[in-house]
Amino acid sequence: MTLSERAEKAVELKNSGMYNCAQSVTAALSDQTELTEEQLKQISAGFCAGMGNLEATCGALIGAGMIAGLKTEGKGTLGVTKQIQEEFARRCGAIKCKDLKTVTDGRPLCPCEDCVRNAVMIYGEIMEL
């Protein structure tokens, strides 16, 4: 599966109404880990609406960080997640759910679909998928 196909899978999962942003990203990248898609869905279930409904860090970004931690086995993960976070902020305009959902000109700064798409794309680009 190409990186673009993974990103679109994340969008489809999010739009299904059965996955939150973190779950969509972890499921789309599940083959990067030894865990099943269902296990990742369970682990990331509480990281929606900005870190458990606090409107803080975007769940899509948290999902990408979770997969990075599993992929790197915790070695150098902080550096990888920092890169993901910085690029996400550049592309999306913010990293906090509350800020990303702020509506200006009739549209959110970065809709959830774009957040999950960007999180998967950025993870893939940094991890060279």
Buried (B, 14 or more C-beta within 10 A) or exposed (E): EEBEEBBBBBBBBBEEEEBBBBBBBBBBBBEBBEBEBEEBBEBBBBBBBBBBEEBBBBBBBBBBBBBBBBBBEEEEBEEBBEBBBEBBBEBBEBBBBEBBBBEEEEEBBBBBBBBBBBBBBBBBEBBEB
